[in-house]
């Protein structure tokens, strides 16, 4: 079941659309414990198991620890998140009453531990794979290909980073003919070169475009652009928390 809410209006000025690096985007240079090897193992595990687990925060905030157990709290993250969307994590592992989750923070690939009792678990068999070299995306349901299409990625000094991410929110721009197209999915990752972008934190996104002729090449500040037909299909079929793997 899709637990998806679309945000519009004032939220667009809050940072995802105005400040997404990829829409126009970037991350700060390090790539946390999400090394390419770890990303590959995790993606392979999701493929073999046929489903990825999504943890939805139950309260107004959640305590994150560097290590499992009742030690010192490392970070406290709010829910809803900065965009007003219910906070979700992609589950990376389990150990008793604790869940290891992928965090939407810098550096990309960072993980932490949360109490299983603080979240509600759901699952999805969908995932998105983006081939930055071939400029294509593929949406899978398990091993079945559901949809493919062209993408545009980051150019020059604002590349689209490789890594394992997930959708954190869905925004519907008030003007579907803007540079962000019909919809924009926020990603859990950030630009490797832009710490800030247009007033936002340089968060990456997968979004539509008003320049579909640029698809199939490098054209953005780090975000992944797809056609409006493709992003509309994704908005109608993919849930927040869906895994997204960008291959460099």
C-alpha positions in Angstrom: 0.0 0.0 0.0 1.3 3.4 -0.9 1.6 5.8 2.1 2.1 8.9 0.0 1.1 12.5 0.4 1.8 15.2 -2.1 3.0 18.6 -1.0 2.5 21.9 -2.8 2.4 25.6 -2.3 4.5 27.1 0.5 6.5 23.9 0.8 8.1 24.6 -2.5 9.9 27.6 -1.0 11.0 25.6 2.0 13.9 24.0 0.3 13.2 20.9 -1.9 12.3 22.7 -5.1 14.0 26.0 -4.4 17.1 24.4 -2.9 17.4 21.0 -4.5 20.9 20.7 -5.9 19.9 18.2 -8.6 17.0 20.2 -9.8 19.3 22.5 -10.7 22.2 19.9 -7.2 25.0 18.6 -5.0 26.5 16.8 -1.7 29.5 17.8 0.5 32.3 15.6 -0.8 32.3 12.7 1.6 30.4 9.5 1.2 29.7 8.0 4.6 29.5 4.4 5.4 27.6 4.0 2.1 30.6 2.8 0.1 30.0 1.4 -3.4 30.6 -2.0 -2.0 28.0 -1.6 0.8 25.6 -0.1 -1.7 26.0 -3.1 -4.0 25.5 -5.6 -1.2 22.4 -3.8 0.0 20.9 -3.5 -3.5 21.6 -7.2 -4.1 20.0 -8.1 -0.8 16.9 -6.2 -1.7 16.8 -7.9 -5.1 17.2 -11.4 -3.6 14.7 -10.8 -0.9 12.2 -9.2 -3.3 11.3 -6.4 -0.9 12.8 -3.5 1.0 11.6 -2.5 4.4 10.5 1.1 5.1 10.4 2.5 8.7 7.9 5.3 9.3 8.4 7.3 12.4 5.4 7.0 14.8 5.9 10.1 17.0 6.9 13.8 16.5 10.6 12.9 16.7 12.9 10.0 16.8 16.2 9.3 18.6 19.1 8.0 16.4 22.1 6.3 17.9 25.5 5.5 16.3 25.4 2.0 17.8 22.4 -0.1 18.8 21.5 -0.1 22.5 20.5 2.5 25.0 23.7 4.6 24.8 24.0 8.3 24.0 21.6 9.8 21.4 23.6 10.8 18.3 20.8 12.7 16.5 17.2 13.6 17.1 15.2 13.9 13.9 11.7 15.5 13.7 8.6 14.1 12.0 7.2 15.6 9.9 10.5 16.4 8.2 11.6 19.8 7.0 9.3 19.5 4.0 6.3 18.6 6.1 6.3 14.9 5.1 6.2 12.1 7.6 9.7 11.0 8.3 10.7 7.6 6.8 13.9 5.6 6.7 15.0 2.7 4.5 15.9 -0.2 6.7 19.5 -1.5 6.3 19.5 -4.2 9.0 17.9 -5.6 12.1 19.2 -6.8 15.4 16.7 -7.7 18.1 14.7 -4.6 19.1 16.9 -2.3 16.9 16.9 -1.3 13.3 19.8 0.0 11.3 18.5 2.6 8.9 19.8 4.7 6.0 19.7 8.4 7.1 18.8 11.4 5.0 21.9 13.4 6.2 25.4 14.2 5.0 27.6 12.4 4.2 25.6 10.3 1.8 25.3 6.7 2.9 25.3 7.5 6.6 23.4 5.0 8.8 22.2 4.9 12.4 20.2 2.8 14.8 16.6 3.4 15.9 14.3 1.5 18.2 11.9 -0.8 16.3 9.1 0.3 18.7 9.5 4.0 17.5 8.6 3.2 13.9 6.0 1.3 11.9 7.3 -1.1 9.3 6.0 -1.6 5.8 7.6 -3.0 2.6 7.9 -2.4 -1.1 9.1 -4.7 -3.9 9.7 -1.6 -6.1 13.1 0.0 -6.6 14.6 2.5 -9.0 18.0 2.1 -10.6 19.6 5.0 -12.4 22.5 4.5 -14.7 24.3 7.8 -14.8 26.7 6.7 -17.6 23.9 5.4 -19.9 21.5 8.3 -18.8 18.7 5.8 -18.2 16.4 4.8 -15.3 14.7 1.5 -14.7 11.9 0.8 -12.3 11.7 -2.8 -11.0 9.1 -4.8 -9.1 11.3 -7.5 -7.8 13.1 -8.8 -10.9 10.4 -7.5 -13.3 11.0 -4.4 -15.2 8.1 -2.0 -15.0 9.3 1.1 -16.7 12.4 2.5 -18.3 13.3 6.0 -19.7 15.9 8.6 -20.3 17.4 10.9 -17.6 19.6 14.0 -17.4 22.2 14.1 -14.6 24.6 16.6 -13.1 27.1 18.4 -15.3 30.6 19.8 -14.8 31.4 20.6 -11.2 28.0 19.5 -9.9 27.8 15.7 -10.6 25.1 13.4 -9.6 26.7 11.2 -6.9 26.5 7.4 -7.1 25.0 5.7 -4.1 22.0 4.1 -2.5 19.2 6.5 -1.6 15.5 6.5 -1.1 12.5 8.8 -1.7 11.9 11.1 1.3 8.9 13.2 0.1 6.9 14.0 -3.0 6.3 17.6 -4.1 3.9 18.8 -6.8 5.1 22.2 -8.1 2.3 24.8 -8.5 3.5 25.3 -12.1 3.9 22.0 -13.9 5.7 23.8 -16.7 8.5 25.0 -14.5 12.1 23.6 -14.5 10.9 20.9 -12.0 8.1 19.6 -14.1 5.0 17.9 -12.9 6.4 16.3 -9.7 9.6 16.1 -7.6 10.6 13.3 -5.3 13.1 14.3 -2.7 16.0 12.0 -2.2 17.9 11.1 1.0 21.2 12.2 -0.5 22.9 15.5 -1.1 25.1 17.1 -3.7 28.8 16.3 -3.3 29.8 19.8 -4.2 27.0 22.1 -3.3 26.5 22.5 0.5 23.8 25.0 -0.3 21.7 25.7 -3.4 19.1 28.5 -3.8 18.5 28.7 -0.1 18.3 25.0 0.5 20.8 22.3 1.7 21.7 20.9 -1.7 19.3 18.0 -1.4 19.1 15.8 -4.4 15.8 15.0 -6.2 14.3 13.1 -9.0 12.0 15.4 -10.9 10.3 16.3 -14.2 11.5 18.9 -16.5 10.4 21.6 -19.0 13.3 20.7 -21.3 12.9 17.1 -22.3 15.3 17.7 -25.2 18.1 17.7 -22.5 17.3 14.2 -21.4 20.0 11.7 -22.3 22.9 13.9 -21.2 24.3 16.1 -18.4 22.2 19.1 -17.7 21.5 19.6 -14.0 23.2 20.7 -10.8 23.1 17.1 -9.5 19.4 16.2 -9.5 18.1 13.5 -11.8 15.6 14.8 -14.4 13.1 12.6 -16.1 10.2 13.3 -18.5 7.0 14.6 -17.1 5.2 11.4 -18.2 7.8 9.3 -16.3 7.7 11.4 -13.1 3.9 11.3 -13.1 3.9 7.6 -13.5 6.4 7.3 -10.6 4.2 9.6 -8.4 1.2 7.4 -9.1 3.0 4.1 -8.5 6.0 4.5 -6.1 5.8 5.1 -2.4 7.9 7.3 -0.1 10.8 5.1 1.0 11.3 3.4 -2.3 15.0 2.5 -2.8 16.9 4.4 -5.4 20.3 3.2 -6.6 22.4 5.6 -8.7 25.2 3.8 -10.6 28.2 5.9 -11.5 
